[in-house]
């Protein structure tokens, strides 16, 4: 039981490590728009191709509150003011297109303030096409000769596709030929032939696959999704766009229900449909600029690819196809109404835009918190149609690129700072990097080209055989001589017939010998081909063994890598626990040290108080002793003076004879009385 638990735990650890290994950061880029006026002051400085610094001007809130420091922001790539559209496209979009042809789902969105250059970067101009136009050109230039017939793949209105038979596809093509006028270009659309074509070689294009391209164009306006390719003409009148529902399919992929998805076979056709949607898109026209987008636009390119069979003909199976998509999103700026009159409609549009962008920021913050702390907080994707539509990109497996478009004007510093904070949140969020979903069938590579060569050779061989057969028939089956017997005595008829049959027999023998010779050559050639095939099969077996060995080696290395990653994770966790324990011990030691310090300070204050009190008491004792000493001296002086006065008075008085005789005796006698002794000691 313990072994099973340990085995299960090890599997969970390996799965977690594998998931951590496949996670990666969202790549985010920064594009700086050129200054409109030379008198404008820039608050952004490019330090390198990956770092920009923001300096707060005197009009910013941070400068007024005392925050003067520069702010440095790190990106995967920074495009300066002179960066071309082609450079931005190659860095931001080409890697995503390569991943799309590998069967992955990718997302590219432009974020920033109004007037930052998002729409220019995504849509471009006639002579400077944007990311969407260049993506269409690159895709069709690479798969032009590998496309499937139209209507072979048909959307099923549930985010999936159906593979139709050739007869049904032909009927659909005939019906579509009568509806070509419904997708005509409008008068104000940009001419497709004015755009410069974009030729870039892509990776992941398999010539043994067939491809079909489907495009759709929607916008999110006031928290509702509208189809920009929907036909709004109703018996000659234009009707309003109807809101669409955002649903989740059986693979947990979000999609817009009942959206118009058009299959295109050329870049020109795709551009016509793109410009039709651009004309339908809602804009705000004001006096400052030509137009601001007041809605989020989502242009989706879905690529359906199927593997050809082993002969390079039709697809292998009807259900064996792969669907991948590339979403190109132009997010509306949060400041679009600051340049216009603040009418009720414009305030409502601005409020909805701000709410959707705030919901996007909140979802990313909670997602980062869940990833960092291992929590399972509910992410409010449903609060906005924008976040709900891209839910599978952030929670599922996908590749995401973000293009931050900023205006370097100093007047926009505070808003630009909020944009940079959003980019900092993007830097912390991790998404699962999807592995390639295009499965290998094990069929030989180059079977499409081999099939084409075989068909060409077969047609040429049929033509050659037709010419040779006509020559052989003329040489072997020539017309018989006239067999009509006009004269009974004519012997030449039988003689000519015999000669003709002998000649025919000789020709037959020659053809037979030639046939035997050709059969011999064919069998020798077949034998050589079979021998080469045997050697190729043997070499293929050896290569398969080497591949299996390398695969096992790779699996072992991956297992070892997972084990090392698990050990590293455990060591990191242990290091984290030890560091936390050290922090707690340091904190306890600091608290004890502070307590001892307070005790020492309290004891010192108490000693100072006792010292002051003792000093005061000693001063009082000294004063008392001085007072007693002075009082004693005064008493002694008074006694001496009193005794001296008494002696003087006694000397002045006349003494009687008897007393005189006694006095004389007392003086002459060596014996002193006790009274005299007392008086003497007192005088002393």
HELIX and SHEET records of a PDB file:
HELIX    1   1 UNK A    2  UNK A   22  1                                  21    
HELIX    2   2 UNK A   61  UNK A   64  1                                   4    
HELIX    3   3 UNK A   85  UNK A   92  1                                   8    
HELIX    4   4 UNK A   94  UNK A  101  1                                   8    
HELIX    5   5 UNK A  118  UNK A  123  1                                   6    
HELIX    6   6 UNK A  131  UNK A  143  1                                  13    
HELIX    7   7 UNK A  166  UNK A  177  1                                  12    
HELIX    8   8 UNK A  180  UNK A  183  5                                   4    
HELIX    9   9 UNK A  192  UNK A  194  5                                   3    
HELIX   10  10 UNK A  267  UNK A  280  1                                  14    
HELIX   11  11 UNK A  344  UNK A  373  1                                  30    
HELIX   12  12 UNK A  381  UNK A  383  5                                   3    
HELIX   13  13 UNK A  385  UNK A  389  1                                   5    
HELIX   14  14 UNK A  391  UNK A  395  1                                   5    
HELIX   15  15 UNK A  410  UNK A  412  5                                   3    
HELIX   16  16 UNK A  413  UNK A  428  1                                  16    
HELIX   17  17 UNK A  447  UNK A  476  1                                  30    
HELIX   18  18 UNK A  492  UNK A  652  1                                 161    
HELIX   19  19 UNK A  657  UNK A  668  1                                  12    
HELIX   20  20 UNK A  674  UNK A  683  1                                  10    
SHEET    1   A 2 UNK A  23  UNK A  25  0                                        
SHEET    2   A 2 UNK A 430  UNK A 432 -1                                        
SHEET    1   B 9 UNK A  77  UNK A  79  0                                        
SHEET    2   B 9 UNK A  27  UNK A  33  1                                        
SHEET    3   B 9 UNK A 399  UNK A 407  1                                        
SHEET    4   B 9 UNK A 106  UNK A 112  1                                        
SHEET    5   B 9 UNK A 321  UNK A 330  1                                        
SHEET    6   B 9 UNK A 296  UNK A 307 -1                                        
SHEET    7   B 9 UNK A 209  UNK A 220 -1                                        
SHEET    8   B 9 UNK A 225  UNK A 227 -1                                        
SHEET    9   B 9 UNK A 243  UNK A 244 -1                                        
SHEET    1   C 8 UNK A  77  UNK A  79  0                                        
SHEET    2   C 8 UNK A  27  UNK A  33  1                                        
SHEET    3   C 8 UNK A 399  UNK A 407  1                                        
SHEET    4   C 8 UNK A 106  UNK A 112  1                                        
SHEET    5   C 8 UNK A 321  UNK A 330  1                                        
SHEET    6   C 8 UNK A 296  UNK A 307 -1                                        
SHEET    7   C 8 UNK A 209  UNK A 220 -1                                        
SHEET    8   C 8 UNK A 262  UNK A 264 -1                                        
SHEET    1   D 3 UNK A  44  UNK A  46  0                                        
SHEET    2   D 3 UNK A  51  UNK A  54 -1                                        
SHEET    3   D 3 UNK A  71  UNK A  74 -1                                        
SHEET    1   E 2 UNK A 153  UNK A 155  0                                        
SHEET    2   E 2 UNK A 161  UNK A 163 -1                                        
SHEET    1   F 2 UNK A 233  UNK A 234  0                                        
SHEET    2   F 2 UNK A 237  UNK A 238 -1                                        
SHEET    1   G 2 UNK A 246  UNK A 248  0                                        
SHEET    2   G 2 UNK A 254  UNK A 256 -1                                        
SHEET    1   H 2 UNK A 283  UNK A 284  0                                        
SHEET    2   H 2 UNK A 292  UNK A 293 -1                                        
END                                                                             
